[in-house]
């Protein structure tokens, strides 16, 4: 039997080749299990449990330095003699237990463990012996019971992509086995137990992998409460005061030799969870390895986190080029009670520069403001405030709320509110960066007093609440959201688009008035027939004054194709003045055209049948909307008297086109507006093609008036779409109308 195709030879290899091997192994183990298992030399057939040494438990006898598979569902195999295999595969519901004092030697270069491998030493050396370069893959766990005599030993290199946990020793301390961790190594035995990574000296060493922007996964070292993870020997992530790469989740104690300086800078990720979490320097009599910690040095991969009530105080000034992540109940102090400087705070401009700061619940960061009593007025960093809390997230050395005077979010600044956090300013606020009010009950940004919210650039996303009694003034950038903006909006520049992001349908509510003019752009996405979830709606509780540009886009790829008769209620309001100066509409199939109606309480887009050829049939651009009189709110014009005929004729045309009974060319439309019944309507001239109706039809804004009620009450307008066929329209309309009305409708 040949060696599996994804197994490489035991030679030095490049990172690229190693990644290819990992991908190939994952595909074989998880996506194509039958193909993988078919390459086994001998497979377990001994039932739910049994001993390794019994030949009858295997399809081809006891494994002897060959490819061994334990993949029969729910099989528990006990190694009762010293064993040898080249490659080993454990299924997801299967286990292999190595008994006290015994060893299993792997001579090949791969173990795929999707189940459990147990080392069950109770006092005598119990070993998994690896010869050469061995890769440990799989979703399962290699578990060392709570005994120092549980050993993973050998010569060469262990590349861990899986999970190793428990107590005991990985490595034999003689400098012969190197370890590279790209999975998880966890000291999680009973409280008081120790897991040692013992690589010794010489050429061997331990490296906790750094993803560092590549495709390699980060290695994770984890220590449970009351346990110790000790790295003994060459720790290749630490050099000259810098800890680089990997993730270190510490609830208990992590120990390694950190020289005379300890950890000064971090370009990996350290998370201290709970009041007993600590990192000790074995080079200095188990002293605090973080006593001289003064910087997060990598903007992309540095993170220092506190959770579960962990408290941390620096020994001096501190600089952030990565992320400080402070959980509820925890506190990060730059010096005792904020005695030292956070070097990212520039006191002479009251500006927080660079770095990312995530604070959850009652989590706090305390620093010295350098005599600037205004504290943080300008934000040019990334601030995330999460979780409901009344505790000040940033405080100065006097315990004062350091965000109380925040007034400007600069170009590189981000203010993110999530999971129920409410943030209140002391007055007006200006945004040129990113403000993101995320979806969650209670999440809100409140502009204090009579202050206003102004945006000159960047973006604001309101998926819950933005409250500004002084109004919201947008002159640049973008505004998105599916939440509620309380305050009058004045859009003179930039873009406003309902939906969580661009090209994403949603409904944005404005509790106030809406004014759009100048360079202001309203962007509407259409992706289906359901208002608020499949197409955008701007819901204004007050009056609207329209101008500027309306852009309409079709989303959801090619799956949504509006059909004749469909209507889209894109803006609701209590009253309206003005029209969009420029309207940009997407091209429709089959020559269909758009009409836009400015109604008493809504703006509606309607899909009409083919019209006369335009210079660009997919775009209505730069066309001034004509102002019309609203003096006929209570009555109808002479043209309006023909409206019932228009309804029936239009419905007949739509239905016939759908049923392919007549030519697809039912008529042509022009963007002329006519006042009747308090509404502005698009004029359409039917003609061209067999069976066409020649009536100079006046199309009602709510074209499907024969099939749905028209409500002028606020919020009462139907948003359902309809396109009845000609025959059905005539049967159901004409049959039930009084003869006089039916005659007026053109039924006979």
Beta strands, then each sheet from edge to edge (+ up, - down):
strand 1: 42-43
strand 2: 49-51
strand 3: 67-70
strand 4: 76-79
strand 5: 83-90
strand 6: 95-98
strand 7: 103-113
strand 8: 116-119
strand 9: 126-137
strand 10: 141-144
strand 11: 150-160
strand 12: 163-166
strand 13: 168-170
strand 14: 177-181
strand 15: 184-187
strand 16: 194-200
strand 17: 206-208
strand 18: 220-223
strand 19: 228-233
strand 20: 238-239
strand 21: 242-250
strand 22: 253-256
strand 23: 265-273
strand 24: 278-281
strand 25: 287-288
strand 26: 295-296
strand 27: 303-307
strand 28: 311-313
strand 29: 319-320
strand 30: 323-326
strand 31: 331-333
strand 32: 345-346
strand 33: 351-360
strand 34: 364-366
strand 35: 378-386
strand 36: 394-395
strand 37: 408-409
strand 38: 414-418
strand 39: 422-424
strand 40: 429-431
strand 41: 434-437
strand 42: 444-447
strand 43: 453-455
strand 44: 459-462
strand 45: 465-468
strand 46: 472-474
strand 47: 478-481
strand 48: 484-486
strand 49: 489-491
strand 50: 495-498
strand 51: 507-511
strand 52: 514-516
strand 53: 521-526
strand 54: 537-540
strand 55: 543-546
strand 56: 549-554
strand 57: 567-572
strand 58: 575-578
strand 59: 582-584
strand 60: 593-598
strand 61: 602-608
strand 62: 667-676
strand 63: 679-686
sheet 1: 1+ 3+ 5+ 7+ 9+ 11+ 13+ 16+ 19+ 22+ 24+ 25-
sheet 2: 1+ 3+ 5+ 7+ 9+ 11+ 14+ 17+
sheet 3: 2+ 4+ 6+ 8+ 10+ 12+ 15+ 18+ 21+ 20-
sheet 4: 2+ 4+ 6+ 8+ 10+ 12+ 15+ 18+ 21+ 23+ 26+ 29+
sheet 5: 2+ 4+ 6+ 8+ 10+ 12+ 15+ 18+ 21+ 23+ 27+ 30+ 33+ 32-
sheet 6: 2+ 4+ 6+ 8+ 10+ 12+ 15+ 18+ 21+ 23+ 27+ 30+ 33+ 35+ 37+ 40+ 43+ 46+ 49+ 52+ 55+ 58+
sheet 7: 2+ 4+ 6+ 8+ 10+ 12+ 15+ 18+ 21+ 23+ 27+ 30+ 33+ 35+ 38+ 41+ 44+ 47+ 50+ 53+ 56+ 59+
sheet 8: 28+ 31+ 34+ 36+
sheet 9: 39+ 42+ 45+ 48+ 51+ 54+ 57+ 61- 60+
sheet 10: 62+ 63-
end
